[in-house]
Amino acid sequence: MNNHFVAFWNLENLFAPEDFPDREPWIAKSMASELDGWTQELFDTKIDQLASIIRQMNNSNGPDILGVCEVENAFVLQQLTARLNGLINTRNYTIVHADSTHDQRGIDTAFIYDSLKYTFDLNAIFSYLVMRRTGTRNITQVTFTTQAGNDLIALCNHWPSRSGGTYESRGYRMTAGETLSYWHQRIWEIRGSDIPIIAMGDFNDDPFDEAVQFHGRATRERGDVERSRTAVRFYNLAWRYMDQLVQDQKGHPKRLHGTLYFDGNGNVFDQILVSKGLLSDNKPMMVLEETAKIEAFPEMVDHKVAYGPIRFGLPKGNAAKNVDTSGFSDHFPVSVIIQEQ
């Protein structure tokens, strides 16, 4: 049997340095004030901080597949994978990335994966536009093929934010949920209902919110997903890691109430959803649901306020005020193990 360690992390504003020569002009214009002061030194430090956490995952072996969001372009991902490959000599990380041209800040979803363990078909990479009046962040879909010849379809999500108000913006996330469930249905129609599918991401809603439950069709009831023959549903593993215990920087056990915290309140926006094809032990691949967890290493946990993640931030013209070089991201990563027969 082979285990596949799959994770997701919102990397929080991973932009190239302010003087990056190949930046899209429209991004340079829209992000001018935020990137003012985002020096090469700060960028390198951010890369180091992210790589130090990613390396620790999977018993310090790093993840096999890592979905990421809030990345500007392929360049920043290449810098991150180069750092990771230098830290973990058993890995050969590379990327799958599709540029988003519709998000106001130009941030993308992508995958980092170990090319020693997986191949993929270039013709089976899709970037789905989430459209409601104007386009927002895309959903990236990749079909990874294991060394044993089994396919795992992965979809990386970053749903529209709550800016402007949770209620006022919820329609955008409902549309994102409908987009995800529509393509889930299309995958079933093309590949059959037993094809293994994992959808991960920052959904900007909790597992109990209607965009996730009803529009994305993600439930906490495993049996409903297993018994479904015609209606697509995801089993939401995020319910498994609510109230997870972690250690803070002083070694004290603390109870997490979210993958991120805003104004001291925890939200579980970072979720992992699996299809029917990953829920049976007589199939080639099966999720080990008890392994689903928040990757909150002690150095990441803010023991001062609510035990949320220590963010790195962006200068926004004032690095001394807005950047914490001991931080990482405003989200914790999440992970799960998939077992292959």
C-alpha positions as CSV (number, residue, x, y, z in Angstrom):
1,M,0.0,0.0,0.0
2,N,1.1,3.5,-0.7
3,N,0.1,6.6,1.2
4,H,-0.4,10.0,-0.4
5,F,-0.1,13.0,1.9
6,V,-2.3,15.8,0.4
7,A,-2.4,19.3,1.9
8,F,-3.7,22.8,1.2
9,W,-2.5,26.2,2.3
10,N,-3.5,29.8,1.7
11,L,0.0,31.4,1.4
12,E,-1.3,34.9,2.1
13,N,-0.2,37.4,-0.5
14,L,2.7,35.6,-2.0
15,F,3.7,38.3,-4.5
16,A,7.0,38.8,-6.3
17,P,9.1,41.7,-5.1
18,E,8.0,45.2,-5.9
19,D,10.4,45.6,-8.8
20,F,9.6,42.3,-10.4
21,P,10.1,43.1,-14.2
22,D,7.6,40.6,-15.6
23,R,4.6,41.7,-13.5
24,E,1.4,42.2,-15.5
25,P,0.8,46.0,-15.9
26,W,-2.7,45.8,-14.5
27,I,-1.5,44.0,-11.4
28,A,1.3,46.5,-11.0
29,K,-1.3,49.3,-11.1
30,S,-3.9,47.7,-8.8
31,M,-1.3,46.6,-6.2
32,A,1.0,49.6,-6.3
33,S,0.3,50.7,-2.7
34,E,0.3,47.2,-1.2
35,L,3.6,46.3,-2.8
36,D,5.4,49.5,-2.0
37,G,8.2,48.3,0.3
38,W,7.9,44.6,-0.6
39,T,11.6,44.2,-1.1
40,Q,13.6,41.2,-2.4
41,E,14.8,40.6,1.2
42,L,11.2,40.5,2.5
43,F,10.1,38.2,-0.3
44,D,13.1,35.8,0.4
45,T,12.2,35.8,4.1
46,K,8.6,35.0,3.3
47,I,9.7,32.1,1.1
48,D,11.9,30.8,3.9
49,Q,9.1,31.0,6.4
50,L,6.7,29.1,4.2
51,A,9.2,26.5,3.2
52,S,10.1,25.8,6.8
53,I,6.5,24.8,7.5
54,I,5.8,22.9,4.4
55,R,9.0,20.8,5.0
56,Q,7.7,19.8,8.4
57,M,4.5,18.3,7.1
58,N,4.2,14.5,6.7
59,N,6.7,13.7,9.4
60,S,9.3,16.2,7.9
61,N,9.0,14.6,4.5
62,G,6.9,17.4,3.0
63,P,3.5,16.8,1.3
64,D,3.1,14.7,-1.8
65,I,0.6,17.2,-3.3
66,L,0.0,20.7,-1.9
67,G,-2.8,22.9,-3.2
68,V,-2.1,26.6,-2.7
69,C,-3.8,29.9,-3.2
70,E,-3.0,33.7,-3.0
71,V,0.0,33.3,-5.3
72,E,0.7,35.9,-7.9
73,N,2.3,33.9,-10.6
74,A,4.5,30.9,-11.6
75,F,7.6,32.8,-10.6
76,V,6.8,32.9,-6.9
77,L,5.9,29.2,-7.0
78,Q,9.2,28.3,-8.7
79,Q,11.1,30.2,-6.0
80,L,9.2,28.3,-3.3
81,T,9.7,24.9,-4.9
82,A,13.4,25.6,-5.4
83,R,13.7,26.3,-1.7
84,L,11.7,23.1,-0.8
85,N,13.8,20.9,-3.1
86,G,16.9,22.3,-1.4
87,L,15.5,21.4,2.0
88,I,14.1,17.9,1.2
89,N,16.6,16.0,-1.0
90,T,14.1,13.1,-1.6
91,R,11.7,15.4,-3.4
92,N,11.5,16.9,-6.9
93,Y,8.7,19.4,-6.5
94,T,7.3,21.2,-9.5
95,I,4.1,23.2,-10.1
96,V,0.8,23.2,-12.0
97,H,-0.4,26.8,-12.4
98,A,-2.9,28.7,-14.4
99,D,-3.0,32.5,-14.5
100,S,-6.2,34.2,-13.3
101,T,-7.0,37.3,-15.2
102,H,-10.2,38.1,-13.5
103,D,-9.4,38.5,-9.8
104,Q,-8.8,42.2,-8.9
105,R,-5.5,41.4,-7.3
106,G,-4.4,38.7,-9.8
107,I,-4.0,36.0,-7.2
108,D,-4.1,32.4,-8.4
109,T,-4.7,28.8,-7.3
110,A,-2.1,26.2,-8.1
111,F,-0.6,22.9,-7.1
112,I,2.9,21.9,-5.9
113,Y,3.6,18.2,-6.4
114,D,6.4,15.7,-6.3
115,S,7.1,14.8,-10.0
116,L,8.9,11.6,-8.8
117,K,5.5,10.3,-7.6
118,Y,3.0,11.7,-10.1
119,T,2.5,12.5,-13.8
120,F,-0.4,14.4,-15.3
121,D,-2.0,15.0,-18.6
122,L,-1.5,18.6,-19.9
123,N,-4.8,18.2,-21.7
124,A,-6.5,17.4,-18.4
125,I,-5.7,20.7,-16.7
126,F,-8.7,23.0,-16.4
127,S,-9.2,26.5,-14.9
128,Y,-12.8,27.2,-14.2
129,L,-14.0,30.8,-14.2
130,V,-16.4,31.6,-11.4
131,M,-18.7,34.2,-12.9
132,R,-21.3,36.5,-11.3
133,R,-21.5,39.8,-13.1
134,T,-17.7,39.9,-13.1
135,G,-15.2,37.1,-12.9
136,T,-13.5,36.2,-9.6
137,R,-11.0,33.6,-8.6
138,N,-10.7,30.5,-10.7
139,I,-10.9,26.8,-9.6
140,T,-7.9,24.8,-10.9
141,Q,-8.4,21.1,-11.7
142,V,-5.6,18.6,-12.3
143,T,-5.7,14.8,-12.8
144,F,-2.7,13.3,-11.1
145,T,-1.7,9.8,-12.1
146,T,0.2,7.7,-9.5
147,Q,3.1,5.3,-10.1
148,A,0.5,2.5,-9.9
149,G,-1.5,4.0,-12.7
150,N,-4.4,5.3,-10.7
151,D,-5.9,8.7,-11.3
152,L,-6.7,11.3,-8.6
153,I,-8.6,14.3,-9.7
154,A,-7.8,17.4,-7.5
155,L,-9.6,20.7,-7.6
156,C,-8.0,23.7,-5.8
157,N,-10.4,26.5,-4.7
158,H,-10.3,30.0,-3.5
159,W,-13.8,31.3,-3.2
160,P,-14.7,35.0,-3.2
161,S,-14.0,36.9,0.0
162,R,-16.3,38.4,2.5
163,S,-15.3,42.0,1.8
164,G,-18.3,44.2,1.7
165,G,-20.1,42.1,4.3
166,T,-20.7,38.4,4.9
167,Y,-24.3,38.6,3.8
168,E,-23.8,41.0,1.0
169,S,-21.0,38.9,-0.6
170,R,-22.5,35.4,0.0
171,G,-24.0,35.2,-3.5
172,Y,-20.5,35.1,-5.0
173,R,-19.6,32.1,-2.9
174,M,-22.9,30.4,-3.7
175,T,-21.9,30.8,-7.4
176,A,-18.5,29.3,-6.6
177,G,-20.2,26.4,-4.9
178,E,-22.5,25.9,-7.9
179,T,-19.4,26.0,-10.2
180,L,-17.7,23.3,-8.1
181,S,-20.7,21.0,-8.0
182,Y,-21.4,21.5,-11.7
183,W,-17.9,20.3,-12.6
184,H,-18.1,17.5,-10.0
185,Q,-21.2,16.3,-12.0
186,R,-19.4,16.6,-15.3
187,I,-16.5,14.6,-14.0
188,W,-19.0,11.9,-13.0
189,E,-20.6,11.9,-16.4
190,I,-17.2,11.5,-18.1
191,R,-15.2,9.3,-15.7
192,G,-17.9,7.6,-13.7
193,S,-19.1,8.0,-10.1
194,D,-16.2,5.9,-8.6
195,I,-13.4,8.2,-9.8
196,P,-11.4,9.6,-6.8
197,I,-11.9,13.3,-6.4
198,I,-10.5,15.7,-3.8
199,A,-11.5,19.3,-3.6
200,M,-9.6,21.6,-1.3
201,G,-9.3,25.3,-0.7
202,D,-10.1,28.5,1.2
203,F,-13.9,28.6,0.8
204,N,-14.3,31.9,2.7
205,D,-17.3,30.2,4.4
206,D,-17.6,27.7,7.2
207,P,-18.6,24.0,6.5
208,F,-22.1,24.8,7.8
209,D,-22.7,27.8,5.5
210,E,-25.1,27.4,2.6
211,A,-22.6,28.0,-0.1
212,V,-20.6,25.0,1.0
213,Q,-23.4,22.7,2.2
214,F,-26.1,23.3,-0.4
215,H,-24.4,24.8,-3.4
216,G,-21.1,23.0,-3.2
217,R,-23.0,19.9,-2.0
218,A,-20.5,19.1,0.8
219,T,-22.0,17.3,3.8
220,R,-20.7,16.0,7.2
221,E,-22.8,12.8,6.6
222,R,-20.5,10.2,5.1
223,G,-23.3,7.7,4.5
224,D,-25.2,10.2,2.3
225,V,-22.2,10.4,0.0
226,E,-21.5,6.7,0.0
227,R,-25.1,5.8,-0.9
228,S,-25.5,8.5,-3.5
229,R,-25.9,6.9,-7.0
230,T,-26.9,9.8,-9.2
231,A,-26.6,13.1,-7.2
232,V,-23.1,14.3,-6.6
233,R,-22.0,15.0,-3.1
234,F,-18.8,15.6,-1.3
235,Y,-17.9,14.4,2.2
236,N,-16.5,17.4,4.1
237,L,-13.5,16.4,6.2
238,A,-13.4,19.8,7.9
239,W,-15.9,18.6,10.5
240,R,-13.1,16.2,11.6
241,Y,-10.7,18.9,12.7
242,M,-12.9,21.3,14.5
243,D,-11.7,21.9,18.1
244,Q,-8.4,20.2,17.4
245,L,-5.8,20.4,20.2
246,V,-2.3,21.8,19.3
247,Q,0.7,23.0,21.3
248,D,1.5,26.7,21.4
249,Q,5.1,28.2,21.4
250,K,5.4,27.4,25.1
251,G,4.4,23.8,24.8
252,H,0.9,24.3,26.3
253,P,-2.0,22.4,24.7
254,K,-4.5,24.7,23.2
255,R,-7.8,24.1,21.4
256,L,-8.2,25.5,17.9
257,H,-11.5,26.8,16.8
258,G,-10.5,27.5,13.2
259,T,-8.0,27.6,10.4
260,L,-7.9,31.4,10.6
261,Y,-9.0,34.0,13.1
262,F,-10.6,37.4,12.5
263,D,-11.2,39.8,15.4
264,G,-10.5,36.9,17.8
265,N,-13.2,34.6,16.2
266,G,-12.2,31.3,14.6
267,N,-13.5,30.3,11.2
268,V,-12.9,27.0,9.4
269,F,-12.6,28.3,5.9
270,D,-9.9,25.9,4.8
271,Q,-11.5,22.6,4.0
272,I,-10.9,19.3,2.3
273,L,-13.8,17.6,0.4
274,V,-13.7,14.1,-1.0
275,S,-15.9,12.2,-3.4
276,K,-17.7,8.9,-3.2
277,G,-14.7,7.3,-5.1
278,L,-12.5,7.8,-2.0
279,L,-14.8,6.4,0.6
280,S,-14.7,2.6,-0.1
281,D,-12.0,0.2,0.9
282,N,-12.6,-2.0,-2.2
283,K,-11.5,0.9,-4.5
284,P,-7.9,1.6,-5.6
285,M,-7.8,4.7,-3.4
286,M,-9.4,5.5,-0.1
287,V,-9.2,8.5,2.2
288,L,-8.1,7.9,5.8
289,E,-10.6,10.4,7.2
290,E,-9.2,10.2,10.8
291,T,-6.0,11.7,9.5
292,A,-7.6,15.0,8.4
293,K,-6.2,17.8,10.5
294,I,-5.0,21.4,10.8
295,E,-1.2,21.7,10.4
296,A,-0.6,24.1,13.3
297,F,3.1,23.8,14.3
298,P,4.0,25.5,17.6
299,E,6.0,28.3,16.0
300,M,2.9,29.2,13.9
301,V,0.5,29.6,16.8
302,D,-0.1,33.0,18.3
303,H,-0.4,32.3,22.0
304,K,-1.4,35.9,22.7
305,V,-4.7,36.2,20.8
306,A,-7.1,33.3,20.2
307,Y,-4.3,30.8,19.2
308,G,-4.7,31.6,15.6
309,P,-1.9,31.7,13.0
310,I,0.9,34.3,13.0
311,R,0.6,36.2,9.8
312,F,3.4,37.6,7.7
313,G,1.4,40.3,6.0
314,L,2.3,42.8,3.3
315,P,4.1,46.2,3.8
316,K,1.4,48.4,2.3
317,G,4.0,51.1,2.3
318,N,5.0,50.5,6.0
319,A,7.0,47.3,6.5
320,A,7.7,48.1,10.2
321,K,4.0,48.3,10.9
322,N,2.5,45.7,8.6
323,V,5.0,42.9,8.3
324,D,6.0,40.4,10.9
325,T,9.0,38.5,9.6
326,S,8.5,35.8,12.3
327,G,5.1,35.1,10.8
328,F,3.9,32.8,8.0
329,S,0.3,33.2,6.8
330,D,-3.0,34.3,8.1
331,H,-4.3,30.7,7.6
332,F,-3.1,27.4,8.9
333,P,-2.6,24.6,6.4
334,V,-4.9,21.5,6.4
335,S,-4.0,18.0,5.3
336,V,-5.2,14.4,4.9
337,I,-3.8,11.0,3.9
338,I,-5.1,9.0,1.0
339,Q,-4.2,5.3,0.9
340,E,-3.7,3.5,-2.4
341,Q,-4.1,-0.3,-2.5
